[in-house]
Amino acid sequence: MNKELATDAEAAIRHARFGKLPERIRYEDMTTEAEVAPGGPGDGYDPENSWKFYSCLALDLGL
């Protein structure tokens, strides 16, 4: 019988702490909108700077 009282007390403590879910967050509150200028930097192909982004495992290993 003492075990049941202890379990009920522990259950009451758990329910007081975790008894309800947090408030829902609306989708609109999780997203942001930002204006972007059309044709900004990085949109076009630049052949002179393309080597900066080239990655090849054989070249990295010196083969």
C-alpha positions as CSV (number, residue, x, y, z in Angstrom):
1,M,0.0,0.0,0.0
2,N,2.9,2.4,0.8
3,K,4.2,1.7,-2.7
4,E,1.0,3.0,-4.3
5,L,1.1,6.2,-2.3
6,A,4.6,6.8,-3.3
7,T,3.7,6.2,-7.0
8,D,0.8,8.5,-6.8
9,A,2.9,11.3,-5.2
10,E,5.6,10.8,-7.9
11,A,2.9,10.8,-10.6
12,A,1.5,14.0,-9.2
13,I,4.9,15.6,-9.3
14,R,5.4,14.5,-12.9
15,H,2.0,15.7,-13.9
16,A,2.7,19.1,-12.3
17,R,6.0,19.4,-14.2
18,F,5.1,17.8,-17.6
19,G,1.3,17.8,-17.4
20,K,0.6,20.1,-20.4
21,L,2.2,20.6,-23.8
22,P,3.8,23.9,-24.7
23,E,1.9,26.4,-26.7
24,R,1.8,25.7,-30.5
25,I,4.0,27.8,-32.7
26,R,2.3,29.1,-35.8
27,Y,4.0,28.5,-39.2
28,E,4.1,32.2,-39.8
29,D,6.2,32.7,-36.7
30,M,8.7,30.1,-37.8
31,T,9.4,31.6,-41.2
32,T,10.8,35.0,-42.4
33,E,10.5,36.7,-45.7
34,A,13.3,38.8,-47.2
35,E,13.5,40.7,-50.4
36,V,16.2,39.7,-52.9
37,A,17.5,41.8,-55.7
38,P,17.1,40.1,-59.0
39,G,20.4,39.3,-60.7
40,G,22.5,39.7,-57.6
41,P,26.1,38.6,-57.2
42,G,26.6,34.9,-57.7
43,D,23.8,34.4,-60.1
44,G,25.9,34.3,-63.3
45,Y,28.7,32.1,-64.4
46,D,32.1,33.6,-64.0
47,P,34.7,31.5,-65.8
48,E,37.7,33.4,-64.2
49,N,36.6,32.6,-60.7
50,S,35.2,29.1,-61.4
51,W,38.4,27.4,-60.3
52,K,37.8,28.5,-56.7
53,F,34.8,26.2,-56.4
54,Y,36.3,23.3,-58.4
55,S,36.8,20.1,-56.3
56,C,38.3,16.9,-57.6
57,L,39.4,14.1,-55.3
58,A,42.3,13.1,-57.6
59,L,43.7,16.6,-57.5
60,D,43.2,16.8,-53.8
61,L,45.2,13.6,-53.4
62,G,47.9,14.7,-55.8
63,L,47.3,12.0,-58.4
